[in-house]
Amino acid sequence: MLDIQKKYTPSFYAILSLPATAMGFALCVQISALSWLLSTQYSLNIHEVGFVWAAGPIAGIIGQVVIGLISDKVWFWGGRRKPFILVGGTIAAISLLALTGLGEISQWTGLSLLVVAIIVALTLDLSINISFNPTRSIIADVTPVGEKRTKGYTWMQTISGMFGVLAYAIGAYYGNYSLIYFGIILVFLFSIIPPFFITEPKSITTEEVRVKEKIRTQSETGQLYRIYLAHGFCWLGVQTMFVYMFFYVQDTMGITSDTEAGQVVSISFLVLNTVGFILPATVLEPVAKKIGRVKVHVVAIGMMAIGYLLMTWFGTSIWLVYTFMAVAGIGWAATVSLPFAIMTEKVDKAKMGLFMGIFNLSVVIPQLIVSLGFGSFIQQAENKNIIFIICTVCLALSTLLWSLVREQTVNKDQPNNNQNATSH
């Protein structure tokens, strides 16, 4: 084990964050470029784009839970999570490359463009899901409960969010094809190199600790359900924005140029993610130490709901849209960092991968609902302002549900029994 891991240095947190950053960047490429690519380059309508997006959540429902369960119990290539990060990252990079040649793949295979797009999207999302669970679970595996674990997840979002901003900047100023090609290289390198600098504990917990955690977590079941439901409503709103904002910009803002509309969307997501990567380590973590993670999260999600509400009222000016996205970014900063720290303190550490996979269902099921259920409804709506009305209602419900989650009473770091475990 390297000294940087033993001492929990900033460089260790940075390295620990890179695999999740790779998967986050792949997701940013998908969010920024997929709807634009399918609608402008391959002429698919809103409903068909929704079908393509539905492939990912289906992969997530299966992939995250299964991979999480398997990664809890296996050990090969010198790790528990490492093998899945290496394989998933490689497949994700190849899938991004395939996005640039959907037409050629369609001609070569004789399959329709829609079928090819669904297969590529499914492969990309499955690869992301193969890796995303282990990249998040490994943070809990190598950090003790309390401030160090919260720091692990806030650093994860800070590093990941910084590169997410870079993704949207590249998409906005150099075009989505440049973004995809850059993503191929980054996703591959950040998935392959960092795992070799992280030592995983071969034994997750001692038997004594496992029994104590089982007793403790049995009383947290009701709390977990509240977390899952609250996080699910949050993602209903967030995913609606990600998938359909391109059509909101075209309709509500009166921008007819596909290129200009794509740039507005990219800059909007750039603003969202700039706030999203700056706040976790600089604001959310220190404030959470004083008033608690749950309280901070409730306020942040409430701010996101307000940002969406303002969009429904005044979102016709480009600069106002960017302003409201900055407000929404407060909630985004919390969404991709604090729930992981909150959830991992309420589950059995020996089953972290499984619970992380179950937790991911509160993300992928809403994604599936948005893709299959909201697409036809939004397409038929005369006023695409309905997109952010849906976002507002979902985030308001999420805020209410998060307010019912009990704050963890023990905030100081508990001993990390993994540090003395034998590693290979």
Secondary structure by P-SEA (a helix, b strand, c coil): cccccccccaaaaaaaaaaaaaaaaaaaaaaacaaaaaaccccccaaaaaaaaaaaaaaaaccaaaaaaaaaccccccccaaaaaaaaaaaaaaaaaaaacaaaaaaaacccaaaaaaaaaaaaaaaaaacaaaaaaaaaacccccaaaaaaaaaaaaaaaaaaaaaaaaaacccaaaaaaaaaaaaaaaaccccccbbbbcccccaaaaaaaaaaaaaaaaaaaaaaaaaaaaaaaaaaaaccaaaaaacccccccaaaaaaaaaaaaaaaaaaaaacccccaaaaaacccaaaaaaaaaaaaaaaaaaaacccccaaaaaaaaaaaaaaaaaaaccaaaaaaaaccccaaaaaaaaaacccaaaaaaaaccaaaaaaacccccaaaaaaaaaaaaaaaaaaacccccccccccccccccccc
